[in-house]
Amino acid sequence: MLSRRVFAGSFLVLLPCLFVSVRPRPVCTGFLPPNDLRIPIGIKEAKGITRAQFNEVLDRIEAVYGPDIAARGGTLKINRLWENPTVNASAERDGDVYILNMYGGLARHEAITQDGFALVACHETGHHIGGAPKIEYHWASNEGQSDYFANLKCLRRIFSDPGSAHFTRMAQPDPVAQQACAKIYKDAKEQAICLRAATAGLSVTALFRALHHEPKEPRFDTPDPAVVETMYDDHPATQCRLDTYFQGSLCAKPVAEAVDDADPAPGTCTRSQAFAVGLRPLCWYKPPASEPKDPLGRVAVAPRVREALSQGAAFSELRNTALWRGR
């Protein structure tokens, strides 16, 4: 009997999946090739965050989500594996213990800021409490939903906490994200949190790009055009993940409105609730058949955004369309 249920909610999974006989689908182990992706303490490649900064982020996660998980009858346990050079992170369950495994190797990567590391921790938290869609026959929210939850709920709470105000982040705000956040949120503080959360997505996708040796830079104005035919539970492509972080940041649903373990609509932005922005990207998400179809069409939206930007009037063409209206 398996008393310990393990889910590799890692950001960077390249190894084959481990098949567990009691489940009808594979559960990925989440470890990376050790020779390629290990960053020990003290080497010149260790340019990310410090141990103190690593612990500051996890202190905030523990302070915010420890009580929430206790209210569910569980215990949050964060394994602070600073000495471990693995460039990864994972989530697992041991009975009522909700476990996050946070590795120092990932935190030491040069692309990682404290805000980016907070997104990683929020993603792993999302596997536990991120709601539907879940991996079939499993306790965990799938990879895309964990990404979405990270920006939709978790980072908003972490970045609203004064204890995170000094976290390191990317220096220059992205103009596309800045204008999009300003269109969705009228309150200056909400705009700042939206922009900060979206920018944290750039930190981690820079890591994906570096580790996967991808020539194309992920951008907010070049959304992934892929549309899945069925729900994709594993790790989406780099651009698709950035799209998910961005849309989670732009969803104007209240943070306090809870997600649901069975129904993907509560606490999120869906077309059935008249949202046109903040939706889960179709490059991994398959909406229920009851959801209205995208009235603009995936092919039509992306070129219009790119054209507006190229003309130097970012989103001006879309000012009066449904694309940038929350409701």
C-alpha positions as CSV (number, residue, x, y, z in Angstrom):
1,M,0.0,0.0,0.0
2,L,1.3,3.5,-0.8
3,S,0.9,5.6,2.3
4,R,2.9,8.5,0.8
5,R,1.4,10.1,-2.3
6,V,4.0,12.0,-4.3
7,F,3.4,14.6,-7.0
8,A,6.3,16.3,-8.8
9,G,4.9,19.7,-9.3
10,S,8.2,20.9,-10.6
11,F,8.6,23.7,-13.0
12,L,11.2,21.9,-15.1
13,V,10.6,18.2,-15.9
14,L,12.7,16.6,-18.6
15,L,13.0,13.0,-17.4
16,P,10.5,10.2,-18.3
17,C,7.5,9.6,-16.1
18,L,7.4,7.0,-13.4
19,F,4.4,4.7,-13.8
20,V,2.7,3.9,-10.5
21,S,0.7,0.7,-10.7
22,V,-2.2,1.9,-8.5
23,R,-3.0,4.8,-10.9
24,P,-4.2,4.6,-14.5
25,R,-1.9,7.4,-15.6
26,P,1.8,8.3,-15.1
27,V,3.0,10.6,-12.3
28,C,6.2,12.4,-13.3
29,T,9.1,12.2,-10.9
30,G,10.2,15.8,-11.4
31,F,13.9,15.4,-11.2
32,L,16.2,16.9,-13.8
33,P,19.4,15.6,-15.3
34,P,21.8,16.2,-12.4
35,N,24.9,17.1,-14.5
36,D,23.1,19.8,-16.5
37,L,21.0,21.5,-13.9
38,R,22.7,21.7,-10.6
39,I,23.9,24.9,-9.0
40,P,25.8,24.2,-5.7
41,I,26.5,26.9,-3.2
42,G,29.5,29.1,-4.0
43,I,30.0,28.5,-7.7
44,K,30.1,31.5,-10.1
45,E,26.8,30.5,-11.7
46,A,25.0,31.0,-8.3
47,K,23.7,34.5,-9.1
48,G,20.1,34.2,-8.0
49,I,18.9,35.0,-4.5
50,T,20.7,34.5,-1.2
51,R,19.8,32.1,1.6
52,A,18.3,34.9,3.6
53,Q,16.1,35.9,0.7
54,F,15.1,32.3,0.0
55,N,13.9,32.0,3.6
56,E,12.1,35.4,3.5
57,V,10.0,34.2,0.6
58,L,9.1,30.9,2.3
59,D,8.4,32.7,5.6
60,R,5.7,34.7,3.8
61,I,4.2,31.6,2.2
62,E,4.1,29.9,5.5
63,A,2.6,32.9,7.3
64,V,-0.2,33.3,4.6
65,Y,-1.0,29.7,3.7
66,G,-0.2,27.9,6.9
67,P,-3.4,29.0,8.6
68,D,-5.5,28.3,5.4
69,I,-4.2,24.7,5.2
70,A,-4.8,24.3,9.0
71,A,-8.4,25.4,8.4
72,R,-8.7,22.5,5.9
73,G,-7.5,20.1,8.6
74,G,-4.0,19.9,7.2
75,T,-0.5,21.0,8.1
76,L,1.8,22.9,5.7
77,K,5.4,21.7,5.7
78,I,8.0,23.5,3.7
79,N,11.2,21.6,3.2
80,R,13.8,24.4,2.8
81,L,16.5,22.5,0.9
82,W,18.9,25.4,0.5
83,E,22.0,23.2,0.3
84,N,20.5,20.9,-2.4
85,P,21.8,22.0,-5.8
86,T,18.7,20.6,-7.7
87,V,17.1,23.2,-10.0
88,N,13.5,22.2,-9.3
89,A,10.6,22.4,-6.8
90,S,7.9,19.9,-6.0
91,A,4.8,19.3,-3.9
92,E,3.6,16.1,-2.2
93,R,1.1,14.8,0.3
94,D,1.7,12.6,3.3
95,G,-1.7,12.1,4.8
96,D,-2.8,15.5,6.0
97,V,0.6,17.0,5.6
98,Y,0.9,19.4,2.6
99,I,4.5,19.4,1.6
100,L,6.5,21.8,-0.5
101,N,10.1,20.9,-1.5
102,M,12.0,24.0,-2.3
103,Y,15.5,23.5,-3.6
104,G,18.4,26.0,-3.3
105,G,19.6,25.1,-6.8
106,L,16.6,26.7,-8.4
107,A,16.8,29.8,-6.1
108,R,20.5,30.3,-7.1
109,H,19.8,30.4,-10.9
110,E,20.6,33.9,-12.2
111,A,17.1,34.4,-13.7
112,I,15.4,34.0,-10.3
113,T,14.4,37.0,-8.2
114,Q,12.6,36.8,-4.9
115,D,9.4,37.6,-6.7
116,G,10.1,34.8,-9.2
117,F,10.9,32.4,-6.4
118,A,7.6,33.4,-4.7
119,L,5.8,32.4,-7.9
120,V,7.6,29.0,-7.8
121,A,6.4,28.5,-4.2
122,C,2.9,29.7,-5.1
123,H,2.8,27.2,-8.0
124,E,3.7,24.4,-5.6
125,T,1.1,25.6,-3.1
126,G,-1.4,25.6,-6.0
127,H,-0.9,21.9,-6.6
128,H,-2.4,21.5,-3.1
129,I,-5.2,24.1,-3.0
130,G,-5.4,25.5,-6.6
131,G,-8.7,23.8,-7.4
132,A,-10.0,22.3,-10.7
133,P,-8.9,21.1,-13.1
134,K,-7.1,18.4,-11.3
135,I,-5.0,15.6,-12.6
136,E,-7.4,12.7,-13.2
137,Y,-7.5,10.3,-10.2
138,H,-5.1,12.5,-8.2
139,W,-5.2,15.0,-5.4
140,A,-3.2,17.7,-7.2
141,S,-4.3,20.6,-9.4
142,N,-2.7,20.1,-12.8
143,E,0.3,22.1,-13.9
144,G,-1.6,24.8,-15.8
145,Q,-4.0,25.4,-13.0
146,S,-1.2,25.6,-10.5
147,D,0.4,28.3,-12.7
148,Y,-2.9,30.1,-13.0
149,F,-3.6,29.9,-9.2
150,A,-0.1,31.3,-8.5
151,N,-0.9,34.6,-10.1
152,L,-4.7,34.6,-9.6
153,K,-4.6,34.2,-5.8
154,C,-1.3,33.4,-4.2
155,L,1.0,36.2,-5.5
156,R,-1.7,38.8,-4.8
157,R,-1.8,37.8,-1.2
158,I,1.9,37.5,-0.9
159,F,2.6,40.9,-2.6
160,S,-0.2,42.6,-0.5
161,D,1.8,41.7,2.6
162,P,4.1,44.5,3.7
163,G,6.7,41.8,4.5
164,S,7.3,41.2,0.7
165,A,7.7,44.9,-0.2
166,H,11.5,44.7,-0.4
167,F,11.6,41.4,-2.4
168,T,14.0,41.6,-5.3
169,R,12.4,41.8,-8.7
170,M,13.2,42.5,-12.4
171,A,14.2,46.2,-12.7
172,Q,12.2,47.4,-15.6
173,P,8.4,47.0,-15.8
174,D,7.2,45.5,-19.0
175,P,5.2,48.1,-21.0
176,V,2.7,45.6,-22.3
177,A,1.9,44.2,-18.9
178,Q,1.9,47.8,-17.4
179,Q,-0.8,49.0,-19.9
180,A,-2.8,45.8,-19.6
181,C,-2.9,46.0,-15.7
182,A,-3.8,49.6,-15.9
183,K,-6.8,48.8,-18.1
184,I,-8.1,46.1,-15.8
185,Y,-7.5,47.7,-12.4
186,K,-8.3,51.3,-11.5
187,D,-6.8,51.1,-8.0
188,A,-3.1,52.0,-8.1
189,K,-2.2,49.3,-5.6
190,E,-4.0,46.6,-7.5
191,Q,-2.3,47.8,-10.7
192,A,1.1,47.5,-9.0
193,I,0.4,44.0,-7.7
194,C,-0.8,42.9,-11.1
195,L,2.3,44.2,-12.8
196,R,4.6,42.8,-10.2
197,A,3.0,39.3,-10.5
198,A,3.2,39.4,-14.3
199,T,6.8,40.4,-14.1
200,A,7.5,37.5,-11.7
201,G,6.3,35.3,-14.6
202,L,9.1,36.8,-16.8
203,S,11.7,35.7,-14.2
204,V,10.7,32.1,-14.2
205,T,10.1,31.9,-18.0
206,A,13.6,33.3,-18.5
207,L,14.8,30.3,-16.4
208,F,12.7,27.9,-18.6
209,R,14.2,29.4,-21.8
210,A,17.8,29.2,-20.5
211,L,17.5,25.6,-19.4
212,H,15.7,24.4,-22.5
213,H,18.0,26.4,-24.8
214,E,15.1,28.1,-26.5
215,P,16.0,30.8,-29.0
216,K,12.7,32.6,-28.8
217,E,12.1,35.0,-26.0
218,P,8.6,34.6,-24.4
219,R,6.7,37.9,-24.4
220,F,3.3,39.2,-23.2
221,D,2.3,40.3,-26.7
222,T,3.0,37.0,-28.5
223,P,0.6,34.6,-26.9
224,D,0.8,30.9,-27.8
225,P,-1.7,30.2,-30.6
226,A,-2.1,26.5,-29.8
227,V,-5.5,25.3,-28.9
228,V,-5.7,21.9,-27.2
229,E,-8.4,19.3,-28.1
230,T,-8.3,17.8,-24.6
231,M,-7.1,19.1,-21.2
232,Y,-3.4,19.1,-21.0
233,D,-2.3,18.2,-17.4
234,D,1.5,18.3,-17.8
235,H,3.9,21.3,-18.1
236,P,2.9,23.6,-21.0
237,A,5.4,25.2,-23.3
238,T,7.3,28.3,-22.1
239,Q,5.2,30.9,-23.9
240,C,2.0,29.1,-22.8
241,R,3.1,29.3,-19.2
242,L,3.9,33.0,-19.4
243,D,0.4,33.5,-20.9
244,T,-1.1,31.7,-17.9
245,Y,0.8,33.9,-15.4
246,F,-0.3,37.0,-17.3
247,Q,-4.0,36.0,-17.5
248,G,-4.0,35.0,-13.8
249,S,-2.7,38.5,-13.0
250,L,-5.4,40.1,-15.2
251,C,-8.4,38.2,-13.8
252,A,-10.3,40.7,-11.8
253,K,-12.1,38.2,-9.5
254,P,-11.7,39.0,-5.8
255,V,-8.8,37.1,-4.2
256,A,-11.1,36.1,-1.4
257,E,-13.5,34.2,-3.7
258,A,-12.4,30.6,-3.4
259,V,-11.7,28.2,-6.1
260,D,-13.4,24.8,-6.2
261,D,-11.9,21.3,-6.4
262,A,-14.6,20.1,-8.8
263,D,-15.9,23.1,-10.7
264,P,-13.3,25.3,-12.6
265,A,-15.5,28.4,-12.6
266,P,-15.7,29.6,-8.9
267,G,-13.1,32.2,-8.0
268,T,-11.8,32.4,-11.6
269,C,-12.5,34.3,-14.8
270,T,-14.6,32.4,-17.4
271,R,-16.6,33.5,-20.4
272,S,-19.8,32.1,-18.8
273,Q,-19.3,34.9,-16.2
274,A,-18.9,37.5,-19.0
275,F,-15.1,37.8,-18.6
276,A,-13.1,38.4,-21.7
277,V,-9.7,38.8,-20.0
278,G,-8.0,36.7,-17.3
279,L,-9.1,33.4,-18.9
280,R,-7.0,30.3,-18.7
281,P,-5.1,30.0,-22.0
282,L,-6.4,27.4,-24.5
283,C,-2.9,26.2,-25.1
284,W,-3.4,23.9,-22.1
285,Y,-7.0,24.4,-20.9
286,K,-10.0,22.8,-22.4
287,P,-13.1,24.6,-21.2
288,P,-16.3,22.7,-20.4
289,A,-18.7,22.3,-23.4
290,S,-21.1,24.7,-21.6
291,E,-18.6,27.6,-21.9
292,P,-19.3,30.2,-24.6
293,K,-16.8,30.2,-27.5
294,D,-14.2,32.9,-27.9
295,P,-16.1,35.6,-30.0
296,L,-12.8,37.1,-31.3
297,G,-11.1,33.8,-32.2
298,R,-7.6,32.8,-31.2
299,V,-6.1,33.6,-34.6
300,A,-7.7,37.1,-34.7
301,V,-6.7,38.3,-31.3
302,A,-2.9,37.9,-31.3
303,P,-2.2,39.7,-34.6
304,R,-4.3,42.7,-33.6
305,V,-2.3,43.0,-30.3
306,R,1.0,42.8,-32.2
307,E,-0.1,45.3,-34.8
308,A,-1.2,47.8,-32.2
309,L,2.2,47.5,-30.4
310,S,4.2,47.8,-33.6
311,Q,2.4,51.1,-34.4
312,G,3.5,52.6,-31.1
313,A,0.0,52.9,-29.7
314,A,-0.1,49.8,-27.5
315,F,-3.6,48.4,-27.3
316,S,-5.2,51.6,-28.6
317,E,-7.1,49.6,-31.2
318,L,-8.5,47.4,-28.5
319,R,-9.6,50.1,-26.1
320,N,-13.2,49.7,-26.9
321,T,-13.3,46.0,-27.4
322,A,-14.2,43.1,-25.1
323,L,-10.6,41.9,-25.0
324,W,-9.5,44.3,-22.2
325,R,-12.8,44.5,-20.3
326,G,-13.1,42.4,-17.2
327,R,-16.9,42.2,-17.3
